[in-house]
Amino acid sequence: MAIPQDLLDILACPDCKTAVVLEGERLVCGKAECRRAYPIREDIPIMMIEESRPLERSEWDKVMATRPTPAGT
Ligand SMILES: [Zn+2]
């Protein structure tokens, strides 16, 4: 994967400050009430609220079901 784990570990949702989860070509906020997905462009995570879009609850559930729960809340 192009995004190093140590970078992922320090990335957080700019909206709610929750850790994000890598899912394909995007980073998904781990907070159920937020569920924002941030795009990755040319290996650069775009951590901007204006660039994100909130996932449907069912879609977010699917992402989180396949990933370990992000550290912290
Ligand atoms: Zn968030």
N, CA, C, O and the ligand as a Tripos MOL2 file, in Angstrom:
@<TRIPOS>MOLECULE
protein
  293   291    74     0     0
PROTEIN
NO_CHARGES

@<TRIPOS>ATOM
      1 N           0.8480   -1.2040    0.0000 N.3       1 MET1
      2 CA          0.0000    0.0000    0.0000 C.3       1 MET1
      3 C           0.8780    1.2460    0.0000 C.2       1 MET1
      4 O           1.9440    1.2760    0.6150 O.2       1 MET1
      5 N           0.4160    2.2570   -0.6910 N.am      2 ALA2
      6 CA          1.2450    3.4450   -0.9080 C.3       2 ALA2
      7 C           1.3220    4.3350    0.3330 C.2       2 ALA2
      8 O           2.2930    5.0680    0.5160 O.2       2 ALA2
      9 N           0.3100    4.2700    1.1710 N.am      3 ILE3
     10 CA          0.3170    5.1180    2.3670 C.3       3 ILE3
     11 C           0.9750    4.3430    3.5060 C.2       3 ILE3
     12 O           0.4450    3.3100    3.9150 O.2       3 ILE3
     13 N           2.1030    4.7990    4.0290 N.am      4 PRO4
     14 CA          2.7730    4.0740    5.1130 C.3       4 PRO4
     15 C           1.9360    4.0490    6.3890 C.2       4 PRO4
     16 O           1.2160    4.9950    6.7080 O.2       4 PRO4
     17 N           2.0560    2.9290    7.1070 N.am      5 GLN5
     18 CA          1.2480    2.7690    8.3170 C.3       5 GLN5
     19 C           1.5420    3.8580    9.3540 C.2       5 GLN5
     20 O           0.6400    4.3080   10.0600 O.2       5 GLN5
     21 N           2.7910    4.2710    9.4420 N.am      6 ASP6
     22 CA          3.0950    5.2840   10.4590 C.3       6 ASP6
     23 C           2.4440    6.6350   10.1360 C.2       6 ASP6
     24 O           2.1550    7.4320   11.0280 O.2       6 ASP6
     25 N           2.2220    6.8700    8.8330 N.am      7 LEU7
     26 CA          1.4800    8.0810    8.4590 C.3       7 LEU7
     27 C          -0.0010    7.9120    8.8020 C.2       7 LEU7
     28 O          -0.6360    8.8110    9.3530 O.2       7 LEU7
     29 N          -0.5300    6.7390    8.4620 N.am      8 LEU8
     30 CA         -1.9350    6.4600    8.7780 C.3       8 LEU8
     31 C          -2.2110    6.6340   10.2700 C.2       8 LEU8
     32 O          -3.2630    7.1280   10.6770 O.2       8 LEU8
     33 N          -1.2290    6.2120   11.0730 N.am      9 ASP9
     34 CA         -1.4190    6.2590   12.5200 C.3       9 ASP9
     35 C          -1.6090    7.6740   13.0530 C.2       9 ASP9
     36 O          -2.2330    7.8670   14.0960 O.2       9 ASP9
     37 N          -1.0770    8.6560   12.3480 N.am     10 ILE10
     38 CA         -1.1890   10.0290   12.8610 C.3      10 ILE10
     39 C          -2.2870   10.8260   12.1550 C.2      10 ILE10
     40 O          -2.6020   11.9480   12.5500 O.2      10 ILE10
     41 N          -2.8680   10.2290   11.0990 N.am     11 LEU11
     42 CA         -3.9400   10.9370   10.4010 C.3      11 LEU11
     43 C          -5.2390   10.8280   11.1850 C.2      11 LEU11
     44 O          -5.5730    9.7730   11.7240 O.2      11 LEU11
     45 N          -5.9530   11.9240   11.2360 N.am     12 ALA12
     46 CA         -7.2450   11.9300   11.9120 C.3      12 ALA12
     47 C          -8.2230   12.7750   11.1130 C.2      12 ALA12
     48 O          -7.8360   13.6940   10.3910 O.2      12 ALA12
     49 N          -9.4730   12.4490   11.2570 N.am     13 CYS13
     50 CA        -10.5340   13.2130   10.6130 C.3      13 CYS13
     51 C         -10.4710   14.6690   11.0870 C.2      13 CYS13
     52 O         -10.5120   14.9150   12.2930 O.2      13 CYS13
     53 N         -10.3730   15.6320   10.1740 N.am     14 PRO14
     54 CA        -10.3000   17.0360   10.5980 C.3      14 PRO14
     55 C         -11.6040   17.5450   11.2050 C.2      14 PRO14
     56 O         -11.6200   18.5850   11.8640 O.2      14 PRO14
     57 N         -12.6850   16.8220   10.9880 N.am     15 ASP15
     58 CA        -13.9800   17.2330   11.5030 C.3      15 ASP15
     59 C         -14.1390   16.8240   12.9670 C.2      15 ASP15
     60 O         -14.4680   17.6510   13.8170 O.2      15 ASP15
     61 N         -13.9010   15.5350   13.2550 N.am     16 CYS16
     62 CA        -14.1720   15.0270   14.6070 C.3      16 CYS16
     63 C         -12.9330   14.5070   15.3130 C.2      16 CYS16
     64 O         -13.0170   14.0650   16.4590 O.2      16 CYS16
     65 N         -11.7600   14.5520   14.6380 N.am     17 LYS17
     66 CA        -10.4670   14.1590   15.2270 C.3      17 LYS17
     67 C         -10.3560   12.6640   15.5210 C.2      17 LYS17
     68 O          -9.4920   12.2450   16.2920 O.2      17 LYS17
     69 N         -11.2230   11.8610   14.9130 N.am     18 THR18
     70 CA        -11.1430   10.4140   15.0820 C.3      18 THR18
     71 C         -10.1620    9.8400   14.0660 C.2      18 THR18
     72 O         -10.0150   10.3710   12.9660 O.2      18 THR18
     73 N          -9.4880    8.7480   14.4410 N.am     19 ALA19
     74 CA         -8.5650    8.0780   13.5290 C.3      19 ALA19
     75 C          -9.3090    7.5990   12.2860 C.2      19 ALA19
     76 O         -10.4820    7.2300   12.3520 O.2      19 ALA19
     77 N          -8.6070    7.6100   11.1540 N.am     20 VAL20
     78 CA         -9.2170    7.1800    9.9030 C.3      20 VAL20
     79 C          -8.7250    5.7790    9.5300 C.2      20 VAL20
     80 O          -7.6750    5.3270    9.9880 O.2      20 VAL20
     81 N          -9.5030    5.1120    8.6940 N.am     21 VAL21
     82 CA         -9.1990    3.7630    8.2480 C.3      21 VAL21
     83 C          -8.9780    3.7920    6.7350 C.2      21 VAL21
     84 O          -9.7540    4.3930    5.9920 O.2      21 VAL21
     85 N          -7.9070    3.1320    6.2950 N.am     22 LEU22
     86 CA         -7.6320    3.0810    4.8660 C.3      22 LEU22
     87 C          -8.5550    2.0700    4.2110 C.2      22 LEU22
     88 O          -8.6620    0.9290    4.6600 O.2      22 LEU22
     89 N          -9.2190    2.4970    3.1450 N.am     23 GLU23
     90 CA        -10.1270    1.6100    2.4270 C.3      23 GLU23
     91 C          -9.9790    1.9050    0.9400 C.2      23 GLU23
     92 O         -10.5910    2.8380    0.4190 O.2      23 GLU23
     93 N          -9.1660    1.1070    0.2660 N.am     24 GLY24
     94 CA         -8.9420    1.3260   -1.1610 C.3      24 GLY24
     95 C          -8.2970    2.6710   -1.4180 C.2      24 GLY24
     96 O          -7.1910    2.9380   -0.9500 O.2      24 GLY24
     97 N          -8.9960    3.5230   -2.1680 N.am     25 GLU25
     98 CA         -8.4490    4.8210   -2.5510 C.3      25 GLU25
     99 C          -9.0080    5.9500   -1.6920 C.2      25 GLU25
    100 O          -9.1040    7.0960   -2.1320 O.2      25 GLU25
    101 N          -9.3730    5.6080   -0.4740 N.am     26 ARG26
    102 CA         -9.9010    6.6630    0.3900 C.3      26 ARG26
    103 C          -9.6190    6.3240    1.8420 C.2      26 ARG26
    104 O          -9.2730    5.1930    2.1840 O.2      26 ARG26
    105 N          -9.7760    7.3330    2.6840 N.am     27 LEU27
    106 CA         -9.6230    7.1690    4.1210 C.3      27 LEU27
    107 C         -10.9660    7.4720    4.7530 C.2      27 LEU27
    108 O         -11.5710    8.5120    4.4920 O.2      27 LEU27
    109 N         -11.4260    6.5520    5.5880 N.am     28 VAL28
    110 CA        -12.7640    6.6670    6.1530 C.3      28 VAL28
    111 C         -12.6600    6.9490    7.6450 C.2      28 VAL28
    112 O         -11.9400    6.2650    8.3720 O.2      28 VAL28
    113 N         -13.3840    7.9580    8.0850 N.am     29 CYS29
    114 CA        -13.4420    8.3060    9.5030 C.3      29 CYS29
    115 C         -14.0480    7.1540   10.3000 C.2      29 CYS29
    116 O         -15.0380    6.5550    9.8800 O.2      29 CYS29
    117 N         -13.4490    6.8470   11.4560 N.am     30 GLY30
    118 CA        -13.9010    5.7210   12.2580 C.3      30 GLY30
    119 C         -15.0820    6.0370   13.1680 C.2      30 GLY30
    120 O         -15.5700    5.1530   13.8710 O.2      30 GLY30
    121 N         -15.5430    7.2680   13.1660 N.am     31 LYS31
    122 CA        -16.6350    7.6450   14.0620 C.3      31 LYS31
    123 C         -17.9790    7.4490   13.3620 C.2      31 LYS31
    124 O         -18.2140    7.9770   12.2750 O.2      31 LYS31
    125 N         -18.8500    6.6830   14.0050 N.am     32 ALA32
    126 CA        -20.1230    6.3130   13.3850 C.3      32 ALA32
    127 C         -20.9960    7.5320   13.0860 C.2      32 ALA32
    128 O         -21.7380    7.5350   12.1030 O.2      32 ALA32
    129 N         -20.9130    8.5710   13.9270 N.am     33 GLU33
    130 CA        -21.7570    9.7470   13.7240 C.3      33 GLU33
    131 C         -21.2070   10.6620   12.6250 C.2      33 GLU33
    132 O         -21.8840   11.5920   12.1860 O.2      33 GLU33
    133 N         -19.9880   10.3930   12.1900 N.am     34 CYS34
    134 CA        -19.3280   11.2700   11.2090 C.3      34 CYS34
    135 C         -19.2750   10.5910    9.8330 C.2      34 CYS34
    136 O         -19.8820   11.0660    8.8740 O.2      34 CYS34
    137 N         -18.5410    9.4770    9.7540 N.am     35 ARG35
    138 CA        -18.4950    8.6130    8.5600 C.3      35 ARG35
    139 C         -17.9750    9.3220    7.3120 C.2      35 ARG35
    140 O         -18.3370    8.9390    6.1990 O.2      35 ARG35
    141 N         -17.1500   10.3270    7.4680 N.am     36 ARG36
    142 CA        -16.6320   11.0170    6.2850 C.3      36 ARG36
    143 C         -15.5470   10.1900    5.6050 C.2      36 ARG36
    144 O         -14.7320    9.5520    6.2710 O.2      36 ARG36
    145 N         -15.5460   10.2060    4.2810 N.am     37 ALA37
    146 CA        -14.5180    9.5350    3.5010 C.3      37 ALA37
    147 C         -13.6670   10.5880    2.7960 C.2      37 ALA37
    148 O         -14.1890   11.4590    2.1000 O.2      37 ALA37
    149 N         -12.3550   10.4970    2.9840 N.am     38 TYR38
    150 CA        -11.4210   11.4570    2.3840 C.3      38 TYR38
    151 C         -10.6830   10.7980    1.2270 C.2      38 TYR38
    152 O         -10.2030    9.6730    1.3610 O.2      38 TYR38
    153 N         -10.5890   11.4810    0.0990 N.am     39 PRO39
    154 CA         -9.9290   10.8810   -1.0630 C.3      39 PRO39
    155 C          -8.4070   10.8430   -0.9130 C.2      39 PRO39
    156 O          -7.8230   11.6110   -0.1490 O.2      39 PRO39
    157 N          -7.7810    9.9330   -1.6580 N.am     40 ILE40
    158 CA         -6.3170    9.8870   -1.7630 C.3      40 ILE40
    159 C          -5.9850   10.1570   -3.2260 C.2      40 ILE40
    160 O          -6.4480    9.4450   -4.1170 O.2      40 ILE40
    161 N          -5.1830   11.1860   -3.4670 N.am     41 ARG41
    162 CA         -4.8100   11.5270   -4.8380 C.3      41 ARG41
    163 C          -3.3020   11.4570   -4.9860 C.2      41 ARG41
    164 O          -2.5650   12.1610   -4.2970 O.2      41 ARG41
    165 N          -2.8490   10.5950   -5.8990 N.am     42 GLU42
    166 CA         -1.4100   10.4180   -6.1300 C.3      42 GLU42
    167 C          -0.6830   10.1690   -4.8180 C.2      42 GLU42
    168 O           0.3510   10.7720   -4.5310 O.2      42 GLU42
    169 N          -1.2530    9.2670   -4.0320 N.am     43 ASP43
    170 CA         -0.6860    8.8440   -2.7450 C.3      43 ASP43
    171 C          -0.7240    9.9200   -1.6600 C.2      43 ASP43
    172 O          -0.1350    9.7470   -0.5930 O.2      43 ASP43
    173 N          -1.4040   11.0100   -1.9270 N.am     44 ILE44
    174 CA         -1.5220   12.0620   -0.9140 C.3      44 ILE44
    175 C          -2.9420   12.0550   -0.3510 C.2      44 ILE44
    176 O          -3.9020   12.2980   -1.0820 O.2      44 ILE44
    177 N          -3.0750   11.7780    0.9370 N.am     45 PRO45
    178 CA         -4.4140   11.8490    1.5380 C.3      45 PRO45
    179 C          -4.9070   13.2940    1.5900 C.2      45 PRO45
    180 O          -4.2080   14.1820    2.0790 O.2      45 PRO45
    181 N          -6.1060   13.5140    1.0860 N.am     46 ILE46
    182 CA         -6.6770   14.8700    1.0770 C.3      46 ILE46
    183 C          -7.5590   15.0050    2.3200 C.2      46 ILE46
    184 O          -8.7520   14.7030    2.2840 O.2      46 ILE46
    185 N          -6.9530   15.4620    3.4170 N.am     47 MET47
    186 CA         -7.6760   15.5170    4.6880 C.3      47 MET47
    187 C          -8.3580   16.8760    4.8450 C.2      47 MET47
    188 O          -7.9990   17.6770    5.7080 O.2      47 MET47
    189 N          -9.3370   17.1080    3.9990 N.am     48 MET48
    190 CA        -10.0800   18.3640    4.0480 C.3      48 MET48
    191 C         -11.5720   18.0640    4.0340 C.2      48 MET48
    192 O         -12.0560   17.2790    3.2190 O.2      48 MET48
    193 N         -12.2850   18.7000    4.9430 N.am     49 ILE49
    194 CA        -13.7260   18.4630    5.0560 C.3      49 ILE49
    195 C         -14.4260   18.7710    3.7410 C.2      49 ILE49
    196 O         -15.3550   18.0650    3.3480 O.2      49 ILE49
    197 N         -13.9860   19.8140    3.0640 N.am     50 GLU50
    198 CA        -14.6250   20.2080    1.8000 C.3      50 GLU50
    199 C         -14.4550   19.1490    0.7130 C.2      50 GLU50
    200 O         -15.2590   19.0680   -0.2160 O.2      50 GLU50
    201 N         -13.4000   18.3370    0.8360 N.am     51 GLU51
    202 CA        -13.1250   17.3090   -0.1720 C.3      51 GLU51
    203 C         -13.7430   15.9640    0.1900 C.2      51 GLU51
    204 O         -13.7370   15.0390   -0.6220 O.2      51 GLU51
    205 N         -14.2680   15.8530    1.3810 N.am     52 SER52
    206 CA        -14.7880   14.5770    1.8480 C.3      52 SER52
    207 C         -16.2610   14.4370    1.5120 C.2      52 SER52
    208 O         -16.9410   15.3960    1.1460 O.2      52 SER52
    209 N         -16.7310   13.1920    1.6530 N.am     53 ARG53
    210 CA        -18.1710   13.0040    1.5620 C.3      53 ARG53
    211 C         -18.5780   11.9820    2.6190 C.2      53 ARG53
    212 O         -17.8800   10.9880    2.8200 O.2      53 ARG53
    213 N         -19.6970   12.2160    3.2910 N.am     54 PRO54
    214 CA        -20.1430   11.2640    4.3120 C.3      54 PRO54
    215 C         -20.6930   10.0090    3.6560 C.2      54 PRO54
    216 O         -21.4510   10.0820    2.6890 O.2      54 PRO54
    217 N         -20.2990    8.8410    4.1980 N.am     55 LEU55
    218 CA        -20.8070    7.5730    3.6790 C.3      55 LEU55
    219 C         -22.1770    7.2750    4.2720 C.2      55 LEU55
    220 O         -22.5180    7.7270    5.3650 O.2      55 LEU55
    221 N         -22.9500    6.5010    3.5160 N.am     56 GLU56
    222 CA        -24.1780    5.9460    4.0830 C.3      56 GLU56
    223 C         -23.7950    5.0260    5.2420 C.2      56 GLU56
    224 O         -22.7110    4.4430    5.2420 O.2      56 GLU56
    225 N         -24.6810    4.8980    6.2260 N.am     57 ARG57
    226 CA        -24.3880    4.0620    7.3800 C.3      57 ARG57
    227 C         -24.0780    2.6220    6.9750 C.2      57 ARG57
    228 O         -23.1610    2.0060    7.5180 O.2      57 ARG57
    229 N         -24.8390    2.0870    6.0220 N.am     58 SER58
    230 CA        -24.6300    0.7020    5.6010 C.3      58 SER58
    231 C         -23.2590    0.5340    4.9390 C.2      58 SER58
    232 O         -22.5900   -0.4810    5.1310 O.2      58 SER58
    233 N         -22.8500    1.5340    4.1610 N.am     59 GLU59
    234 CA        -21.5550    1.4890    3.4980 C.3      59 GLU59
    235 C         -20.4300    1.5870    4.5330 C.2      59 GLU59
    236 O         -19.4420    0.8580    4.4590 O.2      59 GLU59
    237 N         -20.5910    2.4790    5.4800 N.am     60 TRP60
    238 CA        -19.5930    2.6670    6.5350 C.3      60 TRP60
    239 C         -19.4570    1.3960    7.3770 C.2      60 TRP60
    240 O         -18.3470    0.9770    7.7070 O.2      60 TRP60
    241 N         -20.5860    0.7940    7.7190 N.am     61 ASP61
    242 CA        -20.5740   -0.4570    8.4860 C.3      61 ASP61
    243 C         -19.7440   -1.5140    7.7710 C.2      61 ASP61
    244 O         -18.9840   -2.2490    8.4010 O.2      61 ASP61
    245 N         -19.8930   -1.5860    6.4530 N.am     62 LYS62
    246 CA        -19.1680   -2.5660    5.6640 C.3      62 LYS62
    247 C         -17.6590   -2.3210    5.7380 C.2      62 LYS62
    248 O         -16.8720   -3.2580    5.8740 O.2      62 LYS62
    249 N         -17.2730   -1.0580    5.6460 N.am     63 VAL63
    250 CA        -15.8500   -0.7090    5.7320 C.3      63 VAL63
    251 C         -15.2960   -1.1030    7.0950 C.2      63 VAL63
    252 O         -14.2350   -1.7210    7.1820 O.2      63 VAL63
    253 N         -15.9990   -0.7530    8.1410 N.am     64 MET64
    254 CA        -15.4990   -1.0030    9.4940 C.3      64 MET64
    255 C         -15.5070   -2.4870    9.8490 C.2      64 MET64
    256 O         -14.7080   -2.9370   10.6700 O.2      64 MET64
    257 N         -16.3940   -3.2320    9.2410 N.am     65 ALA65
    258 CA        -16.4910   -4.6630    9.5430 C.3      65 ALA65
    259 C         -15.2450   -5.4160    9.0860 C.2      65 ALA65
    260 O         -14.9180   -6.4710    9.6290 O.2      65 ALA65
    261 N         -14.5560   -4.8760    8.0910 N.am     66 THR66
    262 CA        -13.3910   -5.5670    7.5470 C.3      66 THR66
    263 C         -12.0870   -5.0040    8.0870 C.2      66 THR66
    264 O         -11.0110   -5.4720    7.7120 O.2      66 THR66
    265 N         -12.1640   -4.0160    8.9530 N.am     67 ARG67
    266 CA        -10.9550   -3.3670    9.4910 C.3      67 ARG67
    267 C         -10.9270   -3.4760   11.0010 C.2      67 ARG67
    268 O         -11.9750   -3.5680   11.6400 O.2      67 ARG67
    269 N          -9.7350   -3.4680   11.5750 N.am     68 PRO68
    270 CA         -9.6670   -3.3660   13.0260 C.3      68 PRO68
    271 C         -10.1840   -1.9960   13.4680 C.2      68 PRO68
    272 O         -10.0240   -1.0090   12.7490 O.2      68 PRO68
    273 N         -10.7850   -1.9370   14.6160 N.am     69 THR69
    274 CA        -11.2840   -0.6710   15.1450 C.3      69 THR69
    275 C         -10.1070    0.2830   15.3290 C.2      69 THR69
    276 O          -9.1060   -0.0900   15.9410 O.2      69 THR69
    277 N         -10.2080    1.4930   14.8160 N.am     70 PRO70
    278 CA         -9.1100    2.4570   14.9920 C.3      70 PRO70
    279 C          -8.8620    2.7240   16.4710 C.2      70 PRO70
    280 O          -9.7850    2.7080   17.2850 O.2      70 PRO70
    281 N          -7.6130    2.9660   16.7990 N.am     71 ALA71
    282 CA         -7.2590    3.2560   18.1920 C.3      71 ALA71
    283 C          -7.8900    4.5580   18.6220 C.2      71 ALA71
    284 O          -7.9860    5.5000   17.8350 O.2      71 ALA71
    285 N          -8.3210    4.6140   19.8700 N.am     72 GLY72
    286 CA         -8.9090    5.8360   20.3790 C.3      72 GLY72
    287 C         -10.3460    5.9720   19.9070 C.2      72 GLY72
    288 O         -10.8230    5.1960   19.0790 O.2      72 GLY72
    289 N         -11.0270    6.9750   20.4500 N.am     73 THR73
    290 CA        -12.4070    7.1950   20.0490 C.3      73 THR73
    291 C         -12.6120    8.6230   19.6270 C.2      73 THR73
    292 O         -13.7200    9.0040   19.2520 O.2      73 THR73
    293 ZN        -14.8730   12.2680   11.4370 Zn       74 ZN74
@<TRIPOS>BOND
     1     1     2 1
     2     2     3 1
     3     3     4 2
     4     3     5 am
     5     5     6 1
     6     6     7 1
     7     7     8 2
     8     7     9 am
     9     9    10 1
    10    10    11 1
    11    11    12 2
    12    11    13 am
    13    13    14 1
    14    14    15 1
    15    15    16 2
    16    15    17 am
    17    17    18 1
    18    18    19 1
    19    19    20 2
    20    19    21 am
    21    21    22 1
    22    22    23 1
    23    23    24 2
    24    23    25 am
    25    25    26 1
    26    26    27 1
    27    27    28 2
    28    27    29 am
    29    29    30 1
    30    30    31 1
    31    31    32 2
    32    31    33 am
    33    33    34 1
    34    34    35 1
    35    35    36 2
    36    35    37 am
    37    37    38 1
    38    38    39 1
    39    39    40 2
    40    39    41 am
    41    41    42 1
    42    42    43 1
    43    43    44 2
    44    43    45 am
    45    45    46 1
    46    46    47 1
    47    47    48 2
    48    47    49 am
    49    49    50 1
    50    50    51 1
    51    51    52 2
    52    51    53 am
    53    53    54 1
    54    54    55 1
    55    55    56 2
    56    55    57 am
    57    57    58 1
    58    58    59 1
    59    59    60 2
    60    59    61 am
    61    61    62 1
    62    62    63 1
    63    63    64 2
    64    63    65 am
    65    65    66 1
    66    66    67 1
    67    67    68 2
    68    67    69 am
    69    69    70 1
    70    70    71 1
    71    71    72 2
    72    71    73 am
    73    73    74 1
    74    74    75 1
    75    75    76 2
    76    75    77 am
    77    77    78 1
    78    78    79 1
    79    79    80 2
    80    79    81 am
    81    81    82 1
    82    82    83 1
    83    83    84 2
    84    83    85 am
    85    85    86 1
    86    86    87 1
    87    87    88 2
    88    87    89 am
    89    89    90 1
    90    90    91 1
    91    91    92 2
    92    91    93 am
    93    93    94 1
    94    94    95 1
    95    95    96 2
    96    95    97 am
    97    97    98 1
    98    98    99 1
    99    99   100 2
   100    99   101 am
   101   101   102 1
   102   102   103 1
   103   103   104 2
   104   103   105 am
   105   105   106 1
   106   106   107 1
   107   107   108 2
   108   107   109 am
   109   109   110 1
   110   110   111 1
   111   111   112 2
   112   111   113 am
   113   113   114 1
   114   114   115 1
   115   115   116 2
   116   115   117 am
   117   117   118 1
   118   118   119 1
   119   119   120 2
   120   119   121 am
   121   121   122 1
   122   122   123 1
   123   123   124 2
   124   123   125 am
   125   125   126 1
   126   126   127 1
   127   127   128 2
   128   127   129 am
   129   129   130 1
   130   130   131 1
   131   131   132 2
   132   131   133 am
   133   133   134 1
   134   134   135 1
   135   135   136 2
   136   135   137 am
   137   137   138 1
   138   138   139 1
   139   139   140 2
   140   139   141 am
   141   141   142 1
   142   142   143 1
   143   143   144 2
   144   143   145 am
   145   145   146 1
   146   146   147 1
   147   147   148 2
   148   147   149 am
   149   149   150 1
   150   150   151 1
   151   151   152 2
   152   151   153 am
   153   153   154 1
   154   154   155 1
   155   155   156 2
   156   155   157 am
   157   157   158 1
   158   158   159 1
   159   159   160 2
   160   159   161 am
   161   161   162 1
   162   162   163 1
   163   163   164 2
   164   163   165 am
   165   165   166 1
   166   166   167 1
   167   167   168 2
   168   167   169 am
   169   169   170 1
   170   170   171 1
   171   171   172 2
   172   171   173 am
   173   173   174 1
   174   174   175 1
   175   175   176 2
   176   175   177 am
   177   177   178 1
   178   178   179 1
   179   179   180 2
   180   179   181 am
   181   181   182 1
   182   182   183 1
   183   183   184 2
   184   183   185 am
   185   185   186 1
   186   186   187 1
   187   187   188 2
   188   187   189 am
   189   189   190 1
   190   190   191 1
   191   191   192 2
   192   191   193 am
   193   193   194 1
   194   194   195 1
   195   195   196 2
   196   195   197 am
   197   197   198 1
   198   198   199 1
   199   199   200 2
   200   199   201 am
   201   201   202 1
   202   202   203 1
   203   203   204 2
   204   203   205 am
   205   205   206 1
   206   206   207 1
   207   207   208 2
   208   207   209 am
   209   209   210 1
   210   210   211 1
   211   211   212 2
   212   211   213 am
   213   213   214 1
   214   214   215 1
   215   215   216 2
   216   215   217 am
   217   217   218 1
   218   218   219 1
   219   219   220 2
   220   219   221 am
   221   221   222 1
   222   222   223 1
   223   223   224 2
   224   223   225 am
   225   225   226 1
   226   226   227 1
   227   227   228 2
   228   227   229 am
   229   229   230 1
   230   230   231 1
   231   231   232 2
   232   231   233 am
   233   233   234 1
   234   234   235 1
   235   235   236 2
   236   235   237 am
   237   237   238 1
   238   238   239 1
   239   239   240 2
   240   239   241 am
   241   241   242 1
   242   242   243 1
   243   243   244 2
   244   243   245 am
   245   245   246 1
   246   246   247 1
   247   247   248 2
   248   247   249 am
   249   249   250 1
   250   250   251 1
   251   251   252 2
   252   251   253 am
   253   253   254 1
   254   254   255 1
   255   255   256 2
   256   255   257 am
   257   257   258 1
   258   258   259 1
   259   259   260 2
   260   259   261 am
   261   261   262 1
   262   262   263 1
   263   263   264 2
   264   263   265 am
   265   265   266 1
   266   266   267 1
   267   267   268 2
   268   267   269 am
   269   269   270 1
   270   270   271 1
   271   271   272 2
   272   271   273 am
   273   273   274 1
   274   274   275 1
   275   275   276 2
   276   275   277 am
   277   277   278 1
   278   278   279 1
   279   279   280 2
   280   279   281 am
   281   281   282 1
   282   282   283 1
   283   283   284 2
   284   283   285 am
   285   285   286 1
   286   286   287 1
   287   287   288 2
   288   287   289 am
   289   289   290 1
   290   290   291 1
   291   291   292 2
@<TRIPOS>SUBSTRUCTURE
     1 MET1         2 RESIDUE 1 A MET
     2 ALA2         6 RESIDUE 1 A ALA
     3 ILE3        10 RESIDUE 1 A ILE
     4 PRO4        14 RESIDUE 1 A PRO
     5 GLN5        18 RESIDUE 1 A GLN
     6 ASP6        22 RESIDUE 1 A ASP
     7 LEU7        26 RESIDUE 1 A LEU
     8 LEU8        30 RESIDUE 1 A LEU
     9 ASP9        34 RESIDUE 1 A ASP
    10 ILE10       38 RESIDUE 1 A ILE
    11 LEU11       42 RESIDUE 1 A LEU
    12 ALA12       46 RESIDUE 1 A ALA
    13 CYS13       50 RESIDUE 1 A CYS
    14 PRO14       54 RESIDUE 1 A PRO
    15 ASP15       58 RESIDUE 1 A ASP
    16 CYS16       62 RESIDUE 1 A CYS
    17 LYS17       66 RESIDUE 1 A LYS
    18 THR18       70 RESIDUE 1 A THR
    19 ALA19       74 RESIDUE 1 A ALA
    20 VAL20       78 RESIDUE 1 A VAL
    21 VAL21       82 RESIDUE 1 A VAL
    22 LEU22       86 RESIDUE 1 A LEU
    23 GLU23       90 RESIDUE 1 A GLU
    24 GLY24       94 RESIDUE 1 A GLY
    25 GLU25       98 RESIDUE 1 A GLU
    26 ARG26      102 RESIDUE 1 A ARG
    27 LEU27      106 RESIDUE 1 A LEU
    28 VAL28      110 RESIDUE 1 A VAL
    29 CYS29      114 RESIDUE 1 A CYS
    30 GLY30      118 RESIDUE 1 A GLY
    31 LYS31      122 RESIDUE 1 A LYS
    32 ALA32      126 RESIDUE 1 A ALA
    33 GLU33      130 RESIDUE 1 A GLU
    34 CYS34      134 RESIDUE 1 A CYS
    35 ARG35      138 RESIDUE 1 A ARG
    36 ARG36      142 RESIDUE 1 A ARG
    37 ALA37      146 RESIDUE 1 A ALA
    38 TYR38      150 RESIDUE 1 A TYR
    39 PRO39      154 RESIDUE 1 A PRO
    40 ILE40      158 RESIDUE 1 A ILE
    41 ARG41      162 RESIDUE 1 A ARG
    42 GLU42      166 RESIDUE 1 A GLU
    43 ASP43      170 RESIDUE 1 A ASP
    44 ILE44      174 RESIDUE 1 A ILE
    45 PRO45      178 RESIDUE 1 A PRO
    46 ILE46      182 RESIDUE 1 A ILE
    47 MET47      186 RESIDUE 1 A MET
    48 MET48      190 RESIDUE 1 A MET
    49 ILE49      194 RESIDUE 1 A ILE
    50 GLU50      198 RESIDUE 1 A GLU
    51 GLU51      202 RESIDUE 1 A GLU
    52 SER52      206 RESIDUE 1 A SER
    53 ARG53      210 RESIDUE 1 A ARG
    54 PRO54      214 RESIDUE 1 A PRO
    55 LEU55      218 RESIDUE 1 A LEU
    56 GLU56      222 RESIDUE 1 A GLU
    57 ARG57      226 RESIDUE 1 A ARG
    58 SER58      230 RESIDUE 1 A SER
    59 GLU59      234 RESIDUE 1 A GLU
    60 TRP60      238 RESIDUE 1 A TRP
    61 ASP61      242 RESIDUE 1 A ASP
    62 LYS62      246 RESIDUE 1 A LYS
    63 VAL63      250 RESIDUE 1 A VAL
    64 MET64      254 RESIDUE 1 A MET
    65 ALA65      258 RESIDUE 1 A ALA
    66 THR66      262 RESIDUE 1 A THR
    67 ARG67      266 RESIDUE 1 A ARG
    68 PRO68      270 RESIDUE 1 A PRO
    69 THR69      274 RESIDUE 1 A THR
    70 PRO70      278 RESIDUE 1 A PRO
    71 ALA71      282 RESIDUE 1 A ALA
    72 GLY72      286 RESIDUE 1 A GLY
    73 THR73      290 RESIDUE 1 A THR
    74 ZN74       293 GROUP 0 **** ****
